[in-house]
Amino acid sequence: MGTITVSIDDELAERLRKAAERFYGSRRGGMSKIVENALRSYLAKLEEERETKYIALKEGKILAEAPTLSELAEKLKELGVEPRGLRILRSSGIKGSVRGGYRLSV
């Protein structure tokens, strides 16, 4: 197990301590668990974004590709292509919303 020392502002540190106390009580390692889970989620999101491509199509022909929508817009602007009427595709699907709670049938 690695040890990394980081500096965070006082307000964030206090929120982290309170969250660790709330979720893990006074057990050792509560803050580490929260930080590890947060970093895993954040890094997975970054990796997913890096693998995602946006593609601009017009009449079945690829006009431009880019890793983000803003970069795709810039490429289209450089090409002098009006974005209206284009079909924009994303290489990976958009995640659906997650719902929780009880379901009651009437």
Jmol script that loads the backbone (N, CA, C; Angstrom):
load data "model"
ATOM      1  N   MET A   1       0.853  -1.175   0.000  1.00  0.00           N
ATOM      2  CA  MET A   1       0.000   0.000   0.000  1.00  0.00           C
ATOM      3  C   MET A   1       0.895   1.233   0.000  1.00  0.00           C
ATOM      4  N   GLY A   2       0.584   2.162  -0.893  1.00  0.00           N
ATOM      5  CA  GLY A   2       1.374   3.383  -1.013  1.00  0.00           C
ATOM      6  C   GLY A   2       0.869   4.473  -0.093  1.00  0.00           C
ATOM      7  N   THR A   3       1.759   5.373   0.219  1.00  0.00           N
ATOM      8  CA  THR A   3       1.408   6.538   1.024  1.00  0.00           C
ATOM      9  C   THR A   3       1.723   7.785   0.221  1.00  0.00           C
ATOM     10  N   ILE A   4       0.721   8.646   0.094  1.00  0.00           N
ATOM     11  CA  ILE A   4       0.875   9.901  -0.636  1.00  0.00           C
ATOM     12  C   ILE A   4       0.444  11.025   0.293  1.00  0.00           C
ATOM     13  N   THR A   5       1.234  12.064   0.358  1.00  0.00           N
ATOM     14  CA  THR A   5       0.889  13.215   1.181  1.00  0.00           C
ATOM     15  C   THR A   5       0.385  14.321   0.265  1.00  0.00           C
ATOM     16  N   VAL A   6      -0.809  14.829   0.551  1.00  0.00           N
ATOM     17  CA  VAL A   6      -1.384  15.911  -0.238  1.00  0.00           C
ATOM     18  C   VAL A   6      -1.825  17.026   0.698  1.00  0.00           C
ATOM     19  N   SER A   7      -1.952  18.226   0.143  1.00  0.00           N
ATOM     20  CA  SER A   7      -2.454  19.370   0.908  1.00  0.00           C
ATOM     21  C   SER A   7      -3.817  19.751   0.351  1.00  0.00           C
ATOM     22  N   ILE A   8      -4.792  19.898   1.235  1.00  0.00           N
ATOM     23  CA  ILE A   8      -6.126  20.357   0.840  1.00  0.00           C
ATOM     24  C   ILE A   8      -6.508  21.504   1.768  1.00  0.00           C
ATOM     25  N   ASP A   9      -7.470  22.310   1.330  1.00  0.00           N
ATOM     26  CA  ASP A   9      -7.825  23.454   2.169  1.00  0.00           C
ATOM     27  C   ASP A   9      -8.574  22.993   3.422  1.00  0.00           C
ATOM     28  N   ASP A  10      -8.588  23.844   4.421  1.00  0.00           N
ATOM     29  CA  ASP A  10      -9.124  23.496   5.737  1.00  0.00           C
ATOM     30  C   ASP A  10     -10.600  23.109   5.684  1.00  0.00           C
ATOM     31  N   GLU A  11     -11.377  23.826   4.874  1.00  0.00           N
ATOM     32  CA  GLU A  11     -12.816  23.539   4.786  1.00  0.00           C
ATOM     33  C   GLU A  11     -13.056  22.138   4.225  1.00  0.00           C
ATOM     34  N   LEU A  12     -12.306  21.764   3.190  1.00  0.00           N
ATOM     35  CA  LEU A  12     -12.448  20.441   2.591  1.00  0.00           C
ATOM     36  C   LEU A  12     -11.979  19.352   3.556  1.00  0.00           C
ATOM     37  N   ALA A  13     -10.904  19.617   4.281  1.00  0.00           N
ATOM     38  CA  ALA A  13     -10.402  18.658   5.265  1.00  0.00           C
ATOM     39  C   ALA A  13     -11.443  18.406   6.354  1.00  0.00           C
ATOM     40  N   GLU A  14     -12.099  19.454   6.793  1.00  0.00           N
ATOM     41  CA  GLU A  14     -13.130  19.311   7.831  1.00  0.00           C
ATOM     42  C   GLU A  14     -14.321  18.510   7.310  1.00  0.00           C
ATOM     43  N   ARG A  15     -14.730  18.783   6.068  1.00  0.00           N
ATOM     44  CA  ARG A  15     -15.826  17.999   5.464  1.00  0.00           C
ATOM     45  C   ARG A  15     -15.449  16.539   5.352  1.00  0.00           C
ATOM     46  N   LEU A  16     -14.204  16.258   4.990  1.00  0.00           N
ATOM     47  CA  LEU A  16     -13.728  14.875   4.878  1.00  0.00           C
ATOM     48  C   LEU A  16     -13.768  14.185   6.229  1.00  0.00           C
ATOM     49  N   ARG A  17     -13.306  14.867   7.265  1.00  0.00           N
ATOM     50  CA  ARG A  17     -13.325  14.279   8.614  1.00  0.00           C
ATOM     51  C   ARG A  17     -14.755  13.968   9.065  1.00  0.00           C
ATOM     52  N   LYS A  18     -15.673  14.909   8.810  1.00  0.00           N
ATOM     53  CA  LYS A  18     -17.065  14.691   9.210  1.00  0.00           C
ATOM     54  C   LYS A  18     -17.689  13.533   8.442  1.00  0.00           C
ATOM     55  N   ALA A  19     -17.391  13.437   7.146  1.00  0.00           N
ATOM     56  CA  ALA A  19     -17.931  12.335   6.339  1.00  0.00           C
ATOM     57  C   ALA A  19     -17.370  11.001   6.811  1.00  0.00           C
ATOM     58  N   ALA A  20     -16.089  10.956   7.122  1.00  0.00           N
ATOM     59  CA  ALA A  20     -15.475   9.720   7.610  1.00  0.00           C
ATOM     60  C   ALA A  20     -16.105   9.301   8.927  1.00  0.00           C
ATOM     61  N   GLU A  21     -16.336  10.245   9.801  1.00  0.00           N
ATOM     62  CA  GLU A  21     -16.968   9.951  11.095  1.00  0.00           C
ATOM     63  C   GLU A  21     -18.395   9.442  10.900  1.00  0.00           C
ATOM     64  N   ARG A  22     -19.128  10.088   9.983  1.00  0.00           N
ATOM     65  CA  ARG A  22     -20.518   9.717   9.735  1.00  0.00           C
ATOM     66  C   ARG A  22     -20.632   8.314   9.133  1.00  0.00           C
ATOM     67  N   PHE A  23     -19.777   7.989   8.158  1.00  0.00           N
ATOM     68  CA  PHE A  23     -19.898   6.714   7.455  1.00  0.00           C
ATOM     69  C   PHE A  23     -19.128   5.573   8.100  1.00  0.00           C
ATOM     70  N   TYR A  24     -18.004   5.869   8.742  1.00  0.00           N
ATOM     71  CA  TYR A  24     -17.164   4.807   9.278  1.00  0.00           C
ATOM     72  C   TYR A  24     -16.971   4.881  10.789  1.00  0.00           C
ATOM     73  N   GLY A  25     -17.595   5.849  11.430  1.00  0.00           N
ATOM     74  CA  GLY A  25     -17.448   5.984  12.869  1.00  0.00           C
ATOM     75  C   GLY A  25     -16.018   6.358  13.223  1.00  0.00           C
ATOM     76  N   SER A  26     -15.550   5.879  14.353  1.00  0.00           N
ATOM     77  CA  SER A  26     -14.202   6.233  14.789  1.00  0.00           C
ATOM     78  C   SER A  26     -13.180   5.181  14.373  1.00  0.00           C
ATOM     79  N   ARG A  27     -13.562   4.282  13.467  1.00  0.00           N
ATOM     80  CA  ARG A  27     -12.618   3.257  13.008  1.00  0.00           C
ATOM     81  C   ARG A  27     -11.473   3.893  12.239  1.00  0.00           C
ATOM     82  N   ARG A  28     -10.323   3.262  12.343  1.00  0.00           N
ATOM     83  CA  ARG A  28      -9.152   3.755  11.611  1.00  0.00           C
ATOM     84  C   ARG A  28      -9.342   3.519  10.118  1.00  0.00           C
ATOM     85  N   GLY A  29      -8.830   4.430   9.318  1.00  0.00           N
ATOM     86  CA  GLY A  29      -8.845   4.258   7.871  1.00  0.00           C
ATOM     87  C   GLY A  29     -10.087   4.777   7.177  1.00  0.00           C
ATOM     88  N   GLY A  30     -10.987   5.397   7.906  1.00  0.00           N
ATOM     89  CA  GLY A  30     -12.212   5.920   7.308  1.00  0.00           C
ATOM     90  C   GLY A  30     -11.947   6.978   6.247  1.00  0.00           C
ATOM     91  N   MET A  31     -11.065   7.903   6.575  1.00  0.00           N
ATOM     92  CA  MET A  31     -10.734   8.952   5.601  1.00  0.00           C
ATOM     93  C   MET A  31     -10.040   8.358   4.379  1.00  0.00           C
ATOM     94  N   SER A  32      -9.169   7.382   4.599  1.00  0.00           N
ATOM     95  CA  SER A  32      -8.474   6.742   3.481  1.00  0.00           C
ATOM     96  C   SER A  32      -9.462   6.041   2.547  1.00  0.00           C
ATOM     97  N   LYS A  33     -10.469   5.385   3.115  1.00  0.00           N
ATOM     98  CA  LYS A  33     -11.470   4.702   2.292  1.00  0.00           C
ATOM     99  C   LYS A  33     -12.238   5.698   1.430  1.00  0.00           C
ATOM    100  N   ILE A  34     -12.627   6.813   2.027  1.00  0.00           N
ATOM    101  CA  ILE A  34     -13.375   7.824   1.285  1.00  0.00           C
ATOM    102  C   ILE A  34     -12.516   8.395   0.154  1.00  0.00           C
ATOM    103  N   VAL A  35     -11.263   8.726   0.447  1.00  0.00           N
ATOM    104  CA  VAL A  35     -10.373   9.299  -0.569  1.00  0.00           C
ATOM    105  C   VAL A  35     -10.096   8.276  -1.664  1.00  0.00           C
ATOM    106  N   GLU A  36      -9.855   7.012  -1.298  1.00  0.00           N
ATOM    107  CA  GLU A  36      -9.615   5.972  -2.303  1.00  0.00           C
ATOM    108  C   GLU A  36     -10.810   5.810  -3.230  1.00  0.00           C
ATOM    109  N   ASN A  37     -12.015   5.742  -2.664  1.00  0.00           N
ATOM    110  CA  ASN A  37     -13.223   5.598  -3.485  1.00  0.00           C
ATOM    111  C   ASN A  37     -13.423   6.792  -4.410  1.00  0.00           C
ATOM    112  N   ALA A  38     -13.179   7.987  -3.874  1.00  0.00           N
ATOM    113  CA  ALA A  38     -13.336   9.198  -4.689  1.00  0.00           C
ATOM    114  C   ALA A  38     -12.324   9.207  -5.840  1.00  0.00           C
ATOM    115  N   LEU A  39     -11.086   8.848  -5.559  1.00  0.00           N
ATOM    116  CA  LEU A  39     -10.062   8.824  -6.608  1.00  0.00           C
ATOM    117  C   LEU A  39     -10.358   7.755  -7.653  1.00  0.00           C
ATOM    118  N   ARG A  40     -10.821   6.592  -7.225  1.00  0.00           N
ATOM    119  CA  ARG A  40     -11.173   5.533  -8.181  1.00  0.00           C
ATOM    120  C   ARG A  40     -12.278   6.016  -9.130  1.00  0.00           C
ATOM    121  N   SER A  41     -13.304   6.637  -8.577  1.00  0.00           N
ATOM    122  CA  SER A  41     -14.406   7.139  -9.397  1.00  0.00           C
ATOM    123  C   SER A  41     -13.934   8.219 -10.357  1.00  0.00           C
ATOM    124  N   TYR A  42     -13.146   9.148  -9.839  1.00  0.00           N
ATOM    125  CA  TYR A  42     -12.665  10.261 -10.665  1.00  0.00           C
ATOM    126  C   TYR A  42     -11.758   9.763 -11.791  1.00  0.00           C
ATOM    127  N   LEU A  43     -10.840   8.862 -11.473  1.00  0.00           N
ATOM    128  CA  LEU A  43      -9.924   8.345 -12.492  1.00  0.00           C
ATOM    129  C   LEU A  43     -10.661   7.522 -13.543  1.00  0.00           C
ATOM    130  N   ALA A  44     -11.667   6.748 -13.120  1.00  0.00           N
ATOM    131  CA  ALA A  44     -12.467   5.982 -14.086  1.00  0.00           C
ATOM    132  C   ALA A  44     -13.192   6.928 -15.037  1.00  0.00           C
ATOM    133  N   LYS A  45     -13.701   8.029 -14.498  1.00  0.00           N
ATOM    134  CA  LYS A  45     -14.377   9.024 -15.335  1.00  0.00           C
ATOM    135  C   LYS A  45     -13.403   9.653 -16.333  1.00  0.00           C
ATOM    136  N   LEU A  46     -12.205   9.985 -15.874  1.00  0.00           N
ATOM    137  CA  LEU A  46     -11.198  10.562 -16.764  1.00  0.00           C
ATOM    138  C   LEU A  46     -10.820   9.586 -17.880  1.00  0.00           C
ATOM    139  N   GLU A  47     -10.652   8.315 -17.522  1.00  0.00           N
ATOM    140  CA  GLU A  47     -10.288   7.313 -18.523  1.00  0.00           C
ATOM    141  C   GLU A  47     -11.403   7.129 -19.541  1.00  0.00           C
ATOM    142  N   GLU A  48     -12.643   7.138 -19.068  1.00  0.00           N
ATOM    143  CA  GLU A  48     -13.783   6.996 -19.979  1.00  0.00           C
ATOM    144  C   GLU A  48     -13.858   8.184 -20.930  1.00  0.00           C
ATOM    145  N   GLU A  49     -13.643   9.388 -20.408  1.00  0.00           N
ATOM    146  CA  GLU A  49     -13.679  10.582 -21.246  1.00  0.00           C
ATOM    147  C   GLU A  49     -12.573  10.556 -22.287  1.00  0.00           C
ATOM    148  N   ARG A  50     -11.396  10.031 -21.913  1.00  0.00           N
ATOM    149  CA  ARG A  50     -10.276   9.978 -22.842  1.00  0.00           C
ATOM    150  C   ARG A  50     -10.559   9.027 -23.999  1.00  0.00           C
ATOM    151  N   GLU A  51     -11.322   7.979 -23.740  1.00  0.00           N
ATOM    152  CA  GLU A  51     -11.629   6.987 -24.763  1.00  0.00           C
ATOM    153  C   GLU A  51     -12.825   7.398 -25.630  1.00  0.00           C
ATOM    154  N   THR A  52     -13.576   8.385 -25.202  1.00  0.00           N
ATOM    155  CA  THR A  52     -14.764   8.808 -25.927  1.00  0.00           C
ATOM    156  C   THR A  52     -14.383   9.692 -27.106  1.00  0.00           C
ATOM    157  N   LYS A  53     -15.062   9.476 -28.228  1.00  0.00           N
ATOM    158  CA  LYS A  53     -14.858  10.316 -29.413  1.00  0.00           C
ATOM    159  C   LYS A  53     -16.208  10.841 -29.861  1.00  0.00           C
ATOM    160  N   TYR A  54     -16.220  12.076 -30.323  1.00  0.00           N
ATOM    161  CA  TYR A  54     -17.406  12.665 -30.912  1.00  0.00           C
ATOM    162  C   TYR A  54     -17.164  12.778 -32.411  1.00  0.00           C
ATOM    163  N   ILE A  55     -18.169  12.408 -33.176  1.00  0.00           N
ATOM    164  CA  ILE A  55     -18.039  12.372 -34.630  1.00  0.00           C
ATOM    165  C   ILE A  55     -19.160  13.199 -35.249  1.00  0.00           C
ATOM    166  N   ALA A  56     -18.812  14.077 -36.193  1.00  0.00           N
ATOM    167  CA  ALA A  56     -19.798  14.889 -36.910  1.00  0.00           C
ATOM    168  C   ALA A  56     -20.021  14.251 -38.280  1.00  0.00           C
ATOM    169  N   LEU A  57     -21.277  13.913 -38.578  1.00  0.00           N
ATOM    170  CA  LEU A  57     -21.640  13.291 -39.846  1.00  0.00           C
ATOM    171  C   LEU A  57     -22.582  14.189 -40.631  1.00  0.00           C
ATOM    172  N   LYS A  58     -22.407  14.175 -41.934  1.00  0.00           N
ATOM    173  CA  LYS A  58     -23.356  14.854 -42.815  1.00  0.00           C
ATOM    174  C   LYS A  58     -23.578  13.931 -44.001  1.00  0.00           C
ATOM    175  N   GLU A  59     -24.824  13.512 -44.162  1.00  0.00           N
ATOM    176  CA  GLU A  59     -25.217  12.603 -45.232  1.00  0.00           C
ATOM    177  C   GLU A  59     -24.355  11.346 -45.236  1.00  0.00           C
ATOM    178  N   GLY A  60     -24.083  10.800 -44.033  1.00  0.00           N
ATOM    179  CA  GLY A  60     -23.324   9.569 -43.900  1.00  0.00           C
ATOM    180  C   GLY A  60     -21.821   9.727 -44.030  1.00  0.00           C
ATOM    181  N   LYS A  61     -21.334  10.922 -44.276  1.00  0.00           N
ATOM    182  CA  LYS A  61     -19.903  11.171 -44.439  1.00  0.00           C
ATOM    183  C   LYS A  61     -19.352  11.822 -43.170  1.00  0.00           C
ATOM    184  N   ILE A  62     -18.209  11.297 -42.676  1.00  0.00           N
ATOM    185  CA  ILE A  62     -17.574  11.858 -41.486  1.00  0.00           C
ATOM    186  C   ILE A  62     -16.869  13.164 -41.855  1.00  0.00           C
ATOM    187  N   LEU A  63     -17.261  14.239 -41.181  1.00  0.00           N
ATOM    188  CA  LEU A  63     -16.644  15.540 -41.425  1.00  0.00           C
ATOM    189  C   LEU A  63     -15.510  15.829 -40.450  1.00  0.00           C
ATOM    190  N   ALA A  64     -15.679  15.410 -39.190  1.00  0.00           N
ATOM    191  CA  ALA A  64     -14.665  15.689 -38.175  1.00  0.00           C
ATOM    192  C   ALA A  64     -14.848  14.749 -36.994  1.00  0.00           C
ATOM    193  N   GLU A  65     -13.744  14.513 -36.269  1.00  0.00           N
ATOM    194  CA  GLU A  65     -13.751  13.724 -35.038  1.00  0.00           C
ATOM    195  C   GLU A  65     -12.948  14.476 -33.987  1.00  0.00           C
ATOM    196  N   ALA A  66     -13.358  14.341 -32.725  1.00  0.00           N
ATOM    197  CA  ALA A  66     -12.634  14.994 -31.630  1.00  0.00           C
ATOM    198  C   ALA A  66     -12.978  14.303 -30.310  1.00  0.00           C
ATOM    199  N   PRO A  67     -12.101  14.426 -29.310  1.00  0.00           N
ATOM    200  CA  PRO A  67     -12.368  13.789 -28.012  1.00  0.00           C
ATOM    201  C   PRO A  67     -13.394  14.523 -27.150  1.00  0.00           C
ATOM    202  N   THR A  68     -13.668  15.804 -27.449  1.00  0.00           N
ATOM    203  CA  THR A  68     -14.669  16.552 -26.687  1.00  0.00           C
ATOM    204  C   THR A  68     -15.569  17.318 -27.655  1.00  0.00           C
ATOM    205  N   LEU A  69     -16.744  17.693 -27.167  1.00  0.00           N
ATOM    206  CA  LEU A  69     -17.668  18.457 -28.005  1.00  0.00           C
ATOM    207  C   LEU A  69     -17.109  19.830 -28.360  1.00  0.00           C
ATOM    208  N   SER A  70     -16.423  20.456 -27.413  1.00  0.00           N
ATOM    209  CA  SER A  70     -15.875  21.792 -27.697  1.00  0.00           C
ATOM    210  C   SER A  70     -14.786  21.713 -28.771  1.00  0.00           C
ATOM    211  N   GLU A  71     -13.959  20.665 -28.730  1.00  0.00           N
ATOM    212  CA  GLU A  71     -12.935  20.507 -29.770  1.00  0.00           C
ATOM    213  C   GLU A  71     -13.573  20.196 -31.119  1.00  0.00           C
ATOM    214  N   LEU A  72     -14.656  19.426 -31.109  1.00  0.00           N
ATOM    215  CA  LEU A  72     -15.374  19.131 -32.351  1.00  0.00           C
ATOM    216  C   LEU A  72     -15.942  20.423 -32.939  1.00  0.00           C
ATOM    217  N   ALA A  73     -16.501  21.265 -32.085  1.00  0.00           N
ATOM    218  CA  ALA A  73     -17.043  22.545 -32.539  1.00  0.00           C
ATOM    219  C   ALA A  73     -15.945  23.409 -33.161  1.00  0.00           C
ATOM    220  N   GLU A  74     -14.759  23.412 -32.549  1.00  0.00           N
ATOM    221  CA  GLU A  74     -13.635  24.180 -33.095  1.00  0.00           C
ATOM    222  C   GLU A  74     -13.226  23.662 -34.466  1.00  0.00           C
ATOM    223  N   LYS A  75     -13.164  22.334 -34.607  1.00  0.00           N
ATOM    224  CA  LYS A  75     -12.785  21.755 -35.898  1.00  0.00           C
ATOM    225  C   LYS A  75     -13.800  22.113 -36.975  1.00  0.00           C
ATOM    226  N   LEU A  76     -15.079  22.048 -36.620  1.00  0.00           N
ATOM    227  CA  LEU A  76     -16.126  22.394 -37.584  1.00  0.00           C
ATOM    228  C   LEU A  76     -16.038  23.865 -37.967  1.00  0.00           C
ATOM    229  N   LYS A  77     -15.711  24.694 -36.991  1.00  0.00           N
ATOM    230  CA  LYS A  77     -15.563  26.130 -37.252  1.00  0.00           C
ATOM    231  C   LYS A  77     -14.402  26.378 -38.216  1.00  0.00           C
ATOM    232  N   GLU A  78     -13.281  25.682 -37.986  1.00  0.00           N
ATOM    233  CA  GLU A  78     -12.116  25.813 -38.863  1.00  0.00           C
ATOM    234  C   GLU A  78     -12.437  25.360 -40.292  1.00  0.00           C
ATOM    235  N   LEU A  79     -13.278  24.311 -40.396  1.00  0.00           N
ATOM    236  CA  LEU A  79     -13.665  23.807 -41.708  1.00  0.00           C
ATOM    237  C   LEU A  79     -14.725  24.686 -42.372  1.00  0.00           C
ATOM    238  N   GLY A  80     -15.297  25.603 -41.599  1.00  0.00           N
ATOM    239  CA  GLY A  80     -16.350  26.464 -42.120  1.00  0.00           C
ATOM    240  C   GLY A  80     -17.667  25.738 -42.304  1.00  0.00           C
ATOM    241  N   VAL A  81     -17.891  24.721 -41.480  1.00  0.00           N
ATOM    242  CA  VAL A  81     -19.111  23.913 -41.578  1.00  0.00           C
ATOM    243  C   VAL A  81     -20.122  24.395 -40.547  1.00  0.00           C
ATOM    244  N   GLU A  82     -21.335  24.645 -41.001  1.00  0.00           N
ATOM    245  CA  GLU A  82     -22.439  25.038 -40.108  1.00  0.00           C
ATOM    246  C   GLU A  82     -22.910  23.783 -39.368  1.00  0.00           C
ATOM    247  N   PRO A  83     -22.925  23.791 -38.020  1.00  0.00           N
ATOM    248  CA  PRO A  83     -23.303  22.594 -37.268  1.00  0.00           C
ATOM    249  C   PRO A  83     -24.776  22.190 -37.405  1.00  0.00           C
ATOM    250  N   ARG A  84     -25.632  23.110 -37.839  1.00  0.00           N
ATOM    251  CA  ARG A  84     -27.040  22.743 -38.022  1.00  0.00           C
ATOM    252  C   ARG A  84     -27.148  21.735 -39.150  1.00  0.00           C
ATOM    253  N   GLY A  85     -27.954  20.737 -38.926  1.00  0.00           N
ATOM    254  CA  GLY A  85     -28.148  19.721 -39.941  1.00  0.00           C
ATOM    255  C   GLY A  85     -27.131  18.597 -39.880  1.00  0.00           C
ATOM    256  N   LEU A  86     -26.160  18.691 -38.973  1.00  0.00           N
ATOM    257  CA  LEU A  86     -25.190  17.617 -38.805  1.00  0.00           C
ATOM    258  C   LEU A  86     -25.701  16.616 -37.787  1.00  0.00           C
ATOM    259  N   ARG A  87     -25.225  15.418 -37.878  1.00  0.00           N
ATOM    260  CA  ARG A  87     -25.532  14.402 -36.879  1.00  0.00           C
ATOM    261  C   ARG A  87     -24.262  14.208 -36.065  1.00  0.00           C
ATOM    262  N   ILE A  88     -24.369  14.377 -34.752  1.00  0.00           N
ATOM    263  CA  ILE A  88     -23.225  14.223 -33.860  1.00  0.00           C
ATOM    264  C   ILE A  88     -23.389  12.909 -33.115  1.00  0.00           C
ATOM    265  N   LEU A  89     -22.383  12.039 -33.226  1.00  0.00           N
ATOM    266  CA  LEU A  89     -22.404  10.753 -32.540  1.00  0.00           C
ATOM    267  C   LEU A  89     -21.328  10.711 -31.471  1.00  0.00           C
ATOM    268  N   ARG A  90     -21.599   9.924 -30.452  1.00  0.00           N
ATOM    269  CA  ARG A  90     -20.628   9.700 -29.383  1.00  0.00           C
ATOM    270  C   ARG A  90     -20.237   8.233 -29.424  1.00  0.00           C
ATOM    271  N   SER A  91     -18.937   7.941 -29.350  1.00  0.00           N
ATOM    272  CA  SER A  91     -18.468   6.567 -29.496  1.00  0.00           C
ATOM    273  C   SER A  91     -18.910   5.660 -28.354  1.00  0.00           C
ATOM    274  N   SER A  92     -19.055   6.190 -27.150  1.00  0.00           N
ATOM    275  CA  SER A  92     -19.545   5.379 -26.039  1.00  0.00           C
ATOM    276  C   SER A  92     -20.912   5.895 -25.640  1.00  0.00           C
ATOM    277  N   GLY A  93     -21.757   4.985 -25.205  1.00  0.00           N
ATOM    278  CA  GLY A  93     -23.118   5.363 -24.845  1.00  0.00           C
ATOM    279  C   GLY A  93     -23.182   6.266 -23.633  1.00  0.00           C
ATOM    280  N   ILE A  94     -24.236   6.985 -23.539  1.00  0.00           N
ATOM    281  CA  ILE A  94     -24.470   7.850 -22.389  1.00  0.00           C
ATOM    282  C   ILE A  94     -25.107   7.005 -21.304  1.00  0.00           C
ATOM    283  N   LYS A  95     -24.588   7.112 -20.100  1.00  0.00           N
ATOM    284  CA  LYS A  95     -25.117   6.326 -18.993  1.00  0.00           C
ATOM    285  C   LYS A  95     -26.500   6.843 -18.616  1.00  0.00           C
ATOM    286  N   GLY A  96     -27.400   5.904 -18.339  1.00  0.00           N
ATOM    287  CA  GLY A  96     -28.740   6.275 -17.914  1.00  0.00           C
ATOM    288  C   GLY A  96     -28.749   6.727 -16.466  1.00  0.00           C
ATOM    289  N   SER A  97     -29.837   7.326 -16.074  1.00  0.00           N
ATOM    290  CA  SER A  97     -29.927   7.779 -14.694  1.00  0.00           C
ATOM    291  C   SER A  97     -30.145   6.584 -13.773  1.00  0.00           C
ATOM    292  N   VAL A  98     -29.669   6.718 -12.565  1.00  0.00           N
ATOM    293  CA  VAL A  98     -29.813   5.669 -11.574  1.00  0.00           C
ATOM    294  C   VAL A  98     -30.933   6.076 -10.638  1.00  0.00           C
ATOM    295  N   ARG A  99     -31.820   5.155 -10.404  1.00  0.00           N
ATOM    296  CA  ARG A  99     -32.940   5.446  -9.509  1.00  0.00           C
ATOM    297  C   ARG A  99     -32.859   4.541  -8.290  1.00  0.00           C
ATOM    298  N   GLY A 100     -33.230   5.089  -7.180  1.00  0.00           N
ATOM    299  CA  GLY A 100     -33.217   4.313  -5.940  1.00  0.00           C
ATOM    300  C   GLY A 100     -34.556   4.455  -5.240  1.00  0.00           C
ATOM    301  N   GLY A 101     -34.734   3.658  -4.235  1.00  0.00           N
ATOM    302  CA  GLY A 101     -35.962   3.764  -3.467  1.00  0.00           C
ATOM    303  C   GLY A 101     -36.913   2.609  -3.745  1.00  0.00           C
ATOM    304  N   TYR A 102     -38.024   2.620  -3.066  1.00  0.00           N
ATOM    305  CA  TYR A 102     -39.002   1.565  -3.198  1.00  0.00           C
ATOM    306  C   TYR A 102     -39.909   1.810  -4.377  1.00  0.00           C
ATOM    307  N   ARG A 103     -40.330   0.744  -5.018  1.00  0.00           N
ATOM    308  CA  ARG A 103     -41.296   0.830  -6.115  1.00  0.00           C
ATOM    309  C   ARG A 103     -42.600   0.187  -5.620  1.00  0.00           C
ATOM    310  N   LEU A 104     -43.658   0.914  -5.753  1.00  0.00           N
ATOM    311  CA  LEU A 104     -44.961   0.404  -5.328  1.00  0.00           C
ATOM    312  C   LEU A 104     -45.864   0.268  -6.546  1.00  0.00           C
ATOM    313  N   SER A 105     -46.534  -0.845  -6.655  1.00  0.00           N
ATOM    314  CA  SER A 105     -47.493  -0.987  -7.735  1.00  0.00           C
ATOM    315  C   SER A 105     -48.887  -0.854  -7.142  1.00  0.00           C
ATOM    316  N   VAL A 106     -49.724  -0.157  -7.844  1.00  0.00           N
ATOM    317  CA  VAL A 106     -51.055   0.122  -7.347  1.00  0.00           C
ATOM    318  C   VAL A 106     -52.064  -0.737  -8.068  1.00  0.00           C
TER     319      VAL A 106
END
end "model"
wireframe off; spacefill off
backbone 0.3
color backbone group
